[in-house]
Amino acid sequence: MSTTARDILGELEPLGSESYRRMMMKNHGVKEPCFGVKIGDLKKIQKRIKKDYQLALDLYATGNYDAMYLAGLIADDARMTKADLNRWVEQAYAGSLPGATVAWVTTGSSHGRELALEWIESDKPLIAAAGWSVLSCLVSLKDDAELDLAELKQLLRRVKKEIHRAPDAVRYAMNNFVISLGGYVAPLTELPIKTGEEIGPVSADLGNNRCEVFSSPDYIRKMQDRGVVGKKRKTVKC
């Protein structure tokens, strides 16, 4: 008998922490329903389930924040359709959903680049931020030979032009794109450093949380110092 979303919700509820739930709601914009399950506990369930396309869809559709985050961890990314992903990004209302859950799964699908370029045009800040997050994930995973370097340069120029007037969530995601481009695409490293210096300090009001807006040139140079520039990630899910 297959595991259902109702089964998982029943498993999640007693794992919830009231203090963690309150913190997520106060600092990260998470709404009810939310049990306040810590990511470490969600990952234990992920380890057991591994991948389950339909269960991931059903969990995300519950609207329960913990279940939605878990859905991203167990999603069979390769089976996700554009309709699935567009529905997910529309429902990604706060917390880690736009920039992590949806971005991770979209990156692992066959629609990552296409949807990222569509989403960054959205007038909805969280959707646009999700698009920039997908682009960051793509450059961190894909071999340079699979990337369109000319297109990435063009996107970098766009960030330079628009970042300071973009909404906070988009500004944060754009800044991360500059860092990812410089840190993971070795042939372009110096250009994001130069662009980041020209952009100057970036700030973003992300609520009462610890999300820090890093200096992109400083961050990339630290990656250079550690000798990890151009070293691709095996996965973006965490």
Secondary structure as the mmCIF struct_conf table of DSSP 4:
data_model
#
loop_
_struct_conf.conf_type_id
_struct_conf.id
_struct_conf.beg_label_comp_id
_struct_conf.beg_label_asym_id
_struct_conf.beg_label_seq_id
_struct_conf.end_label_comp_id
_struct_conf.end_label_asym_id
_struct_conf.end_label_seq_id
HELX_RH_AL_P HELX_RH_AL_P1 ALA A 5 LEU A 12
HELX_RH_3T_P HELX_RH_3T_P1 GLU A 13 LEU A 15
HELX_RH_AL_P HELX_RH_AL_P2 GLU A 18 HIS A 28
BEND BEND1 GLU A 32 PRO A 33
HELX_RH_AL_P HELX_RH_AL_P3 ILE A 39 ILE A 49
HELX_RH_AL_P HELX_RH_AL_P4 TYR A 53 ALA A 61
TURN_TY1_P TURN_TY1_P1 THR A 62 THR A 62
HELX_RH_AL_P HELX_RH_AL_P5 TYR A 65 ILE A 74
HELX_RH_3T_P HELX_RH_3T_P2 ASP A 77 ARG A 79
HELX_RH_AL_P HELX_RH_AL_P6 LYS A 82 GLN A 91
BEND BEND2 ALA A 94 ALA A 94
TURN_TY1_P TURN_TY1_P2 GLY A 95 SER A 96
HELX_RH_PI_P HELX_RH_PI_P1 LEU A 97 VAL A 102
HELX_RH_AL_P HELX_RH_AL_P7 ALA A 103 GLY A 108
BEND BEND3 SER A 109 SER A 109
TURN_TY1_P TURN_TY1_P3 SER A 110 HIS A 111
HELX_RH_AL_P HELX_RH_AL_P8 GLY A 112 TRP A 119
TURN_TY1_P TURN_TY1_P4 ILE A 120 GLU A 121
BEND BEND4 ASP A 123 LYS A 124
HELX_RH_AL_P HELX_RH_AL_P9 PRO A 125 LEU A 141
BEND BEND5 LYS A 142 LYS A 142
HELX_RH_3T_P HELX_RH_3T_P3 ASP A 144 GLU A 146
BEND BEND6 LEU A 147 LEU A 147
HELX_RH_AL_P HELX_RH_AL_P10 LEU A 149 GLU A 162
HELX_RH_3T_P HELX_RH_3T_P4 ILE A 163 ARG A 165
BEND BEND7 ALA A 166 ALA A 166
HELX_RH_AL_P HELX_RH_AL_P11 ASP A 168 TYR A 184
HELX_RH_3T_P HELX_RH_3T_P5 ALA A 186 LEU A 188
TURN_TY1_P TURN_TY1_P5 THR A 189 THR A 189
HELX_RH_AL_P HELX_RH_AL_P12 GLU A 190 ILE A 199
BEND BEND8 ASN A 208 ASN A 209
HELX_RH_AL_P HELX_RH_AL_P13 SER A 216 ARG A 226
TURN_TY1_P TURN_TY1_P6 GLY A 227 GLY A 227
TURN_TY1_P TURN_TY1_P7 VAL A 229 GLY A 230
BEND BEND9 LYS A 234 LYS A 234
#
